[in-house]
Amino acid sequence: MNTGIPDIKAFYDTLNKCVDCKFSDKFSKYADYLSIAKIEDTQYISGQPVSKNVDYVSDNIGQEFFEVTLGSKESVVTIVRFTYTQYPPQLSVEQEEFLCIFKDSVANKIVVNRLSNQYSFLYNNDIEFGMYNQNYLFNRFDEMFASGIATKYSVAFINIKHVNQINRYFGSDIAGSSIKLFGAKLNSFPDADRGEFAVHLGGDNFVVVLITSRLPELERFIAAVPVSLTYGGDKFEHIFSCRAGITTIRPNHRFGNHVMGECSQAFSYSKKNNVDIVYYTDEINESNRNNTETLSRALNENKFLIYYQPVISLEGKPCLHAAEALARWPLDGKIMSPQEFITLATDSGIVTKIDFYVLENVCKNIKTWQEQGISIVPITVNFSGRHLFNAAIADNILEVIDKYGVDHSLIGIEFSEPDYTQRMPILRDVSHTLSEAGILVTLDKFSTGQSTLTLLHDIDAKYVKIDADRFDPEDSKGRIIANDMINLAKILGYKVICEGVKTQKQADDLMMCGCSLFQSFFYDKPLSERFFVNRLQNPEYDIEISVNNAADLSLDQE
């Protein structure tokens, strides 16, 4: 056994020469100083162990060990366990010093080297779906343009139709599984030998890059994709059909953003005109450009109106609890709802400007109403997932609110789950910053995506919104799911708002599950500024509450 002071410089030099961290004989000499016998390196990605590497440095496996755990990066946690036989039984000062150096420095070097490939893999892959992700897509675009081969390919942006029906009837778990099964089948379509590939962008959105001559095959493929599902012990087959916006890469293309922008325009046209497959054309571009210019001009000329949809509390005397600010666009003699222009606004990037336009006007109005002596309830502003590509978005929001001197507790910011599942790290930071500043953060479309539990655990928010259509009052399993989801959210400190209630029976059922906050046309529609001010001055509602609801809390407790 080597009992002298080790040559630390040689130790590091040897370590740096390790290929894939395989230990050489020279390294063994220094490791033998502590009779280190076995090194186990386990990576956990999103909580799942994906690899376990064991390197034997000597044949004498000891009983004692110490572990080094590296922090999380992109959902990766690495634990390195060093098993050793302590020799001599009492470590000298030099040996203890060496052990500290090994734990604090060398262990980190080993793990960082070993994980470099894993981090690269995570950056380019959607682990949950087993597919490439958006980072890979744009890296490949760069490579294709640089090598001059891009014009051989076409690009299809693909969206699965009617996923919400699966979600509504069978729940988010089944819907999520069905999307993964679809993704697996779509991932088998490209011919990798010809440079083709598929990408999962998030939710039910995918991209396929393939040789242009194979587009007819892709059309036939996505017209009917069967997936096998299991629900309540029963197995059945569901046929998914898709919508797609397609463009062929041309010599004038230079960047991936340009290509994907054309796919997005073609896809928007397909939704607007209810056509499944649309190829990008100059006419589509001209139409979108004209519409975008009209939309942008309306925003610059302050032509947008703000409507306020009340959130009503049915706990005790029914009354106004809060409100959600909604953009409305007056055009050609009628008021257009967000559903009529939001896709265009999102595709063009104008949606981020609209969000701040609404926030500015809400802050102005709150200040004016307070000066008039009107009592204010918290007002929430929707913010698109597009903002989550801006790491400074929380500071930008606070800057606007503080410019008008509005109390932070009167402003809420609402994010929608399908928009941010791919930007979870930024959302986590944004929600924390806003919540710390006293802003009321709301998660919309709660329980409709595949990240519900992660959201509850990781995101700082005050409210979560659940669509009442998500639960069928006649469905006993749906009733159980509703009760569990609502109770879980409440236990973790969230307030639950139910949207889209259409009947008193549905409201009663949700109240039995523990809900007391409702946002629905059933109780009150979105109000113009004049009518909303009247509601602020008269916050109580003349609504009869079912006698059965008096037992809602006791049922939950039982």
ZAMARGU-4260 file (C-alpha; in steps of 0.2 Angstrom, whole numbers, plus 5000, padded with zeros to 4 digits):
<rodrens>
0) 5000/5000/5000 | 5007/5017/4996 | 5009/5027/5012 | 5018/5043/5005 | 5010/5059/5001
5) 5003/5057/4983 | 5009/5068/4968 | 4993/5078/4966 | 4999/5086/4950 | 5002/5069/4942
10) 4985/5064/4949 | 4976/5078/4940 | 4986/5075/4924 | 4981/5057/4924 | 4963/5061/4927
15) 4963/5073/4913 | 4969/5060/4901 | 4955/5048/4905 | 4945/5044/4890 | 4927/5042/4896
20) 4934/5042/4913 | 4941/5024/4912 | 4954/5023/4925 | 4972/5019/4920 | 4985/5009/4930
25) 4994/5025/4934 | 4978/5032/4942 | 4975/5016/4952 | 4992/5019/4961 | 4985/5035/4968
30) 4968/5028/4971 | 4976/5014/4980 | 4981/5027/4993 | 4964/5024/5001 | 4961/5007/4994
35) 4947/5014/4983 | 4939/4998/4976 | 4924/5003/4967 | 4916/5019/4959 | 4898/5019/4955
40) 4891/5033/4945 | 4872/5034/4943 | 4863/5048/4933 | 4845/5052/4936 | 4836/5061/4923
45) 4819/5068/4928 | 4819/5056/4943 | 4823/5040/4932 | 4840/5031/4933 | 4846/5031/4915
50) 4864/5023/4917 | 4875/5016/4930 | 4894/5015/4927 | 4905/5005/4938 | 4924/5006/4937
55) 4935/4994/4947 | 4951/5001/4953 | 4957/4986/4963 | 4950/4969/4968 | 4948/4973/4986
60) 4930/4979/4988 | 4928/4988/5005 | 4913/4990/5016 | 4915/5009/5019 | 4910/5022/5006
65) 4906/5040/5003 | 4895/5048/4990 | 4896/5064/4980 | 4880/5071/4974 | 4881/5085/4960
70) 4867/5097/4959 | 4853/5096/4946 | 4856/5103/4928 | 4842/5101/4916 | 4834/5088/4928
75) 4850/5078/4929 | 4856/5072/4946 | 4872/5063/4947 | 4877/5052/4962 | 4895/5045/4963
80) 4899/5032/4976 | 4916/5028/4981 | 4918/5011/4990 | 4935/5009/4999 | 4944/5000/5013
85) 4951/5013/5024 | 4970/5010/5026 | 4978/5012/5038 | 4964/5011/5051 | 4968/5029/5057
90) 4971/5041/5043 | 4986/5053/5044 | 4984/5071/5042 | 4990/5070/5024 | 4978/5056/5020
95) 4963/5065/5027 | 4968/5080/5017 | 4970/5069/5001 | 4952/5062/5005 | 4945/5080/5006
100) 4953/5084/4989 | 4947/5069/4981 | 4929/5072/4987 | 4928/5090/4983 | 4938/5091/4967
105) 4942/5075/4959 | 4925/5068/4961 | 4917/5083/4952 | 4930/5082/4938 | 4925/5064/4935
110) 4907/5067/4935 | 4908/5082/4924 | 4918/5073/4911 | 4907/5058/4911 | 4891/5068/4910
115) 4896/5080/4896 | 4889/5068/4883 | 4873/5066/4893 | 4871/5085/4894 | 4873/5086/4876
120) 4860/5073/4874 | 4848/5081/4885 | 4850/5098/4876 | 4845/5090/4859 | 4832/5077/4865
125) 4815/5076/4873 | 4818/5062/4886 | 4800/5059/4890 | 4795/5057/4871 | 4811/5048/4865
130) 4812/5061/4851 | 4823/5076/4846 | 4818/5093/4852 | 4817/5111/4846 | 4836/5114/4850
135) 4840/5099/4838 | 4829/5106/4825 | 4837/5122/4824 | 4855/5115/4825 | 4851/5104/4810
140) 4844/5118/4801 | 4861/5127/4803 | 4870/5112/4797 | 4859/5109/4782 | 4861/5127/4776
145) 4879/5127/4779 | 4882/5111/4769 | 4871/5117/4755 | 4859/5102/4756 | 4844/5111/4763
150) 4834/5113/4747 | 4832/5094/4746 | 4820/5094/4760 | 4803/5100/4765 | 4797/5104/4783
155) 4780/5100/4790 | 4773/5107/4806 | 4760/5094/4813 | 4747/5096/4826 | 4736/5081/4832
160) 4717/5085/4830 | 4704/5083/4844 | 4716/5078/4858 | 4705/5088/4869 | 4691/5075/4867
165) 4703/5062/4873 | 4708/5073/4888 | 4690/5077/4892 | 4683/5059/4891 | 4698/5049/4898
170) 4709/5062/4908 | 4726/5070/4905 | 4736/5054/4909 | 4727/5044/4894 | 4728/5060/4883
175) 4747/5061/4887 | 4750/5043/4884 | 4741/5044/4867 | 4752/5059/4862 | 4767/5049/4866
180) 4761/5034/4856 | 4758/5045/4841 | 4775/5053/4843 | 4783/5036/4843 | 4774/5031/4827
185) 4778/5048/4819 | 4796/5046/4824 | 4797/5029/4815 | 4792/5038/4798 | 4808/5048/4794
190) 4822/5039/4785 | 4838/5044/4795 | 4849/5037/4782 | 4843/5051/4770 | 4844/5064/4783
195) 4826/5064/4788 | 4820/5067/4806 | 4805/5071/4817 | 4805/5083/4832 | 4793/5085/4847
200) 4790/5104/4849 | 4779/5101/4865 | 4761/5096/4869 | 4753/5089/4853 | 4764/5098/4841
205) 4778/5090/4830 | 4789/5094/4816 | 4795/5082/4802 | 4809/5086/4790 | 4810/5075/4775
210) 4815/5073/4757 | 4803/5083/4747 | 4798/5069/4736 | 4791/5059/4751 | 4778/5073/4756
215) 4763/5062/4748 | 4768/5048/4759 | 4768/5059/4775 | 4751/5066/4770 | 4744/5048/4769
220) 4753/5044/4785 | 4746/5058/4796 | 4729/5056/4789 | 4725/5041/4800 | 4737/5036/4814
225) 4730/5022/4825 | 4736/5021/4844 | 4731/5008/4856 | 4724/5014/4873 | 4719/5006/4889
230) 4706/5014/4900 | 4698/5006/4915 | 4705/4989/4910 | 4698/4990/4893 | 4709/4991/4877
235) 4703/5001/4862 | 4710/5009/4846 | 4709/5027/4843 | 4713/5034/4825 | 4722/5051/4826
240) 4721/5063/4811 | 4732/5079/4810 | 4733/5096/4803 | 4749/5102/4795 | 4757/5117/4788
245) 4771/5113/4775 | 4784/5122/4766 | 4798/5117/4754 | 4815/5124/4758 | 4820/5136/4744
250) 4837/5144/4739 | 4831/5161/4747 | 4830/5153/4764 | 4844/5156/4775 | 4838/5152/4793
255) 4827/5140/4802 | 4816/5153/4809 | 4811/5159/4791 | 4807/5141/4787 | 4797/5138/4803
260) 4788/5155/4800 | 4781/5149/4783 | 4776/5132/4791 | 4767/5142/4805 | 4758/5153/4792
265) 4752/5138/4782 | 4746/5130/4798 | 4736/5145/4803 | 4728/5146/4786 | 4723/5127/4788
270) 4715/5131/4805 | 4706/5146/4799 | 4699/5138/4784 | 4697/5120/4791 | 4709/5112/4779
275) 4720/5098/4785 | 4735/5100/4774 | 4741/5117/4768 | 4756/5121/4758 | 4764/5138/4760
280) 4762/5150/4745 | 4766/5168/4742 | 4747/5171/4742 | 4746/5165/4760 | 4761/5176/4765
285) 4753/5191/4757 | 4736/5188/4766 | 4745/5185/4783 | 4756/5201/4780 | 4741/5211/4777
290) 4732/5204/4792 | 4747/5207/4803 | 4749/5225/4797 | 4731/5228/4801 | 4733/5220/4818
295) 4749/5230/4822 | 4741/5246/4816 | 4726/5244/4827 | 4737/5241/4842 | 4748/5256/4838
300) 4732/5267/4837 | 4726/5260/4853 | 4710/5253/4845 | 4710/5238/4857 | 4697/5237/4870
305) 4698/5229/4887 | 4684/5219/4894 | 4684/5211/4911 | 4677/5194/4915 | 4672/5192/4934
310) 4678/5178/4945 | 4664/5175/4957 | 4665/5168/4975 | 4651/5157/4980 | 4658/5154/4998
315) 4645/5163/5009 | 4636/5177/5000 | 4640/5176/4981 | 4651/5191/4977 | 4664/5198/4965
320) 4681/5190/4970 | 4692/5195/4955 | 4692/5198/4936 | 4702/5193/4921 | 4706/5207/4908
325) 4703/5202/4890 | 4708/5210/4874 | 4694/5214/4861 | 4698/5221/4844 | 4684/5232/4835
330) 4685/5228/4817 | 4673/5232/4803 | 4659/5236/4814 | 4660/5221/4826 | 4670/5216/4841
335) 4682/5202/4838 | 4686/5190/4852 | 4704/5184/4856 | 4700/5167/4848 | 4697/5176/4831
340) 4714/5185/4831 | 4725/5176/4844 | 4733/5164/4832 | 4739/5178/4820 | 4745/5188/4835
345) 4755/5173/4841 | 4762/5168/4825 | 4768/5186/4821 | 4774/5189/4839 | 4762/5204/4841
350) 4754/5194/4855 | 4768/5200/4867 | 4764/5218/4863 | 4746/5215/4866 | 4749/5207/4883
355) 4759/5223/4889 | 4745/5234/4881 | 4732/5226/4892 | 4743/5227/4907 | 4747/5245/4905
360) 4728/5249/4903 | 4723/5239/4918 | 4736/5248/4928 | 4729/5265/4922 | 4711/5260/4925
365) 4715/5253/4943 | 4724/5270/4947 | 4709/5280/4940 | 4696/5270/4949 | 4705/5271/4966
370) 4706/5290/4964 | 4687/5289/4961 | 4685/5280/4978 | 4680/5263/4970 | 4685/5247/4979
375) 4696/5236/4968 | 4697/5218/4966 | 4713/5209/4959 | 4713/5209/4940 | 4723/5196/4930
380) 4731/5199/4914 | 4735/5184/4902 | 4753/5182/4896 | 4757/5171/4882 | 4770/5157/4883
385) 4780/5168/4870 | 4786/5179/4885 | 4795/5164/4892 | 4809/5165/4879 | 4813/5182/4888
390) 4822/5179/4904 | 4819/5196/4910 | 4800/5196/4908 | 4796/5196/4927 | 4806/5212/4929
395) 4798/5220/4913 | 4781/5216/4921 | 4785/5224/4938 | 4792/5239/4929 | 4775/5243/4921
400) 4766/5240/4937 | 4777/5251/4947 | 4777/5265/4934 | 4758/5267/4939 | 4761/5264/4957
405) 4748/5250/4958 | 4748/5239/4973 | 4755/5222/4968 | 4741/5213/4977 | 4729/5220/4964
410) 4738/5213/4949 | 4738/5195/4943 | 4748/5187/4929 | 4741/5171/4921 | 4750/5158/4911
415) 4743/5144/4901 | 4750/5126/4904 | 4751/5121/4886 | 4761/5136/4882 | 4775/5133/4895
420) 4778/5115/4897 | 4794/5117/4886 | 4800/5132/4896 | 4798/5126/4914 | 4815/5133/4920
425) 4811/5151/4915 | 4793/5149/4921 | 4799/5143/4938 | 4810/5158/4940 | 4797/5170/4933
430) 4783/5164/4945 | 4795/5164/4960 | 4800/5182/4956 | 4783/5188/4953 | 4776/5179/4969
435) 4790/5186/4979 | 4785/5203/4973 | 4767/5200/4979 | 4760/5198/4961 | 4746/5185/4960
440) 4751/5171/4948 | 4738/5160/4940 | 4741/5144/4930 | 4727/5142/4917 | 4722/5126/4909
445) 4727/5116/4924 | 4727/5097/4923 | 4726/5097/4904 | 4744/5095/4901 | 4757/5081/4906
450) 4765/5091/4919 | 4752/5094/4932 | 4761/5087/4947 | 4778/5095/4942 | 4768/5112/4941
455) 4761/5110/4959 | 4778/5106/4966 | 4789/5118/4957 | 4779/5134/4952 | 4775/5148/4964
460) 4757/5153/4960 | 4741/5158/4970 | 4728/5151/4958 | 4725/5137/4947 | 4711/5136/4934
465) 4702/5120/4930 | 4690/5119/4915 | 4673/5112/4921 | 4671/5103/4904 | 4686/5093/4910
470) 4675/5083/4922 | 4658/5075/4918 | 4646/5077/4933 | 4639/5060/4928 | 4656/5052/4928
475) 4660/5044/4945 | 4678/5042/4940 | 4679/5060/4934 | 4671/5066/4951 | 4685/5057/4960
480) 4698/5064/4949 | 4691/5082/4951 | 4690/5080/4970 | 4708/5074/4971 | 4715/5087/4960
485) 4706/5101/4969 | 4710/5095/4986 | 4728/5092/4981 | 4729/5110/4975 | 4721/5117/4990
490) 4732/5107/5002 | 4747/5114/4993 | 4740/5132/4996 | 4732/5135/4979 | 4715/5143/4976
495) 4705/5134/4962 | 4695/5143/4949 | 4683/5133/4939 | 4680/5140/4921 | 4666/5136/4909
500) 4652/5130/4920 | 4636/5128/4910 | 4623/5121/4922 | 4619/5122/4940 | 4621/5103/4942
505) 4639/5105/4936 | 4642/5120/4948 | 4635/5109/4962 | 4646/5095/4958 | 4661/5105/4958
510) 4656/5114/4974 | 4655/5097/4982 | 4673/5094/4976 | 4678/5110/4986 | 4677/5123/4973
515) 4670/5140/4978 | 4677/5151/4964 | 4669/5152/4947 | 4673/5161/4930 | 4659/5157/4918
520) 4646/5165/4907 | 4634/5155/4917 | 4636/5168/4931 | 4643/5183/4922 | 4649/5187/4905
525) 4665/5198/4900 | 4660/5216/4904 | 4665/5232/4895 | 4674/5245/4906 | 4658/5255/4910
530) 4648/5239/4915 | 4663/5232/4925 | 4664/5249/4935 | 4646/5246/4940 | 4650/5228/4945
535) 4664/5235/4956 | 4652/5246/4964 | 4639/5232/4966 | 4650/5217/4970 | 4636/5206/4977
540) 4627/5193/4965 | 4609/5188/4967 | 4612/5169/4965 | 4604/5155/4974 | 4615/5142/4981
545) 4609/5124/4981 | 4606/5118/4999 | 4617/5102/4995 | 4632/5113/4994 | 4631/5117/5012
550) 4639/5100/5015 | 4653/5102/5003 | 4667/5104/5015 | 4661/5090/5027 | 4661/5078/5012
555) 4679/5083/5008 | 4684/5080/5026 | 4676/5063/5026
</rodrens>
